[in-house]
Amino acid sequence: MYRTTLKISIIFLYLIIIAGAVVRMTGSGMGCPDWPKCFGYYIPPTEETQLQWEANRAYKEGQIIIVNESLRIAPSDFISGDTYIENNWSTYDKHDYAAFNVWHTWIEYINRQVTVLAGIPILLMILFSFWYWKERVWLIFGSFFVLPLMGFEAWLGKQVVDSNLLPVKITIHMIVALLIVALLLYLWHKSQEKERSISTLSRNRTPEIHDHRESEALKLKKYDPLFKNLVLLAGVLTLVQVAFGTQVRQYVDEQVIALGYEAKGQWLNPPTVMFYVHRSFSILVTLLNVYLFWRNRKYLLGHAHLLVWVLILIALEVITGIAMYYIDFPFGTQPLHLVVASLLFGIQFYIFLESLKRKEEVIVG
């Protein structure tokens, strides 16, 4: 059950990244101006009239209304009278965004709910990790460490909202999400090693059911220190690319606000220095991963399947990047570009884990 809940946790982390990418694509980041509630509600409003002042209505502490294109928040519970009294309200001054768009609000709300739901398999994963108490107790501590990281990630989400989507905080928010993915993949890899050891013991006891092809595959597994170091570098470069990409995306968001959605051809006109840095790094990332594919094939290191996926994802990154720049941001290319980069980092990190030296492996000279 531990590995099942761990797998579900990894899936949910990627669902969070996908939901966040959709939020960015649709410009829904401020769909809920407060956190963790949305306009002071656990279930957000569906009509703007719900955010307008009403006479003789019971308001709860933290509920928000829109008055004269600004937000007002109830500092305590009260019942409104026949007329609007300014003293009953405080100005919501964490940012000056004061608009309601039902689609933006519910897209952001769903994004938050996915994050909340991700906590369920993580809590179950921690509970089932005690199965390793006698053999790999550090897996328990590693599983527990996911919890404060998720809490920190939720806090960063609040900081992003309170800062009105400050680019630096968006970047940190994304990087921390990928680091949590890396930790979960590490736990998956280590728990898989336990399953391998159990399987090996079982095969030693009943050699007649041992699959010959699996045996041959194990013999072909080799340790190459250069490959290990380069695949780690490739993962780091992908993280750097994600950071650069969020900065470019922020510039695009600012252009959307300034020029409007109809002027897609002008969103990257002129391109920023960060855009050229981001594009140049993509060439380096591509060349490095092509070399890793070649080196794995030459020395039969045993990572061919995952490296094929790496090259496929890089191709998708290149295609979506070209489409955004030359075909004026076709629908869906922006979130796809980010999600593919996240998947790429996850696979690269897992290849790195698989490339670490194990006792049964042959060292490549």
Secondary structure, 3 states (H helix, E strand, C coil): CHHHHHHHHHHHHHHHHHHHHHHHHHCCCCCCCCCCCECCECCCCCCHHHHCCCCCCEECCCCEEEECCEEEECCCCEECCCCCCHHHCEECCCCCCCCCCHHHHHHHHHHHHHHHHHHHHHHHHHHHHHHHCCCCHHHHHHHHHHHHHHHHHHHHHHHHHHCCCCHHHHHHHHHHHHHHHHHHHHHHHHHHHHHHHHHHHHHHHCHHHCCHHHHHHHHHCEECHHHHHHHHHHHHHHHHHHHHHHHHHHHHHHHHHHHCHHHHHHCCCCCCHHHHHHHHHHHHHHHHHHHHHHHHHHHCCCCHHHHHHHHHHHHHHHHHHHHHHHCCCCCCHHHHHHHHHHHHHHHHHHHHHHHCCCCCCEECC
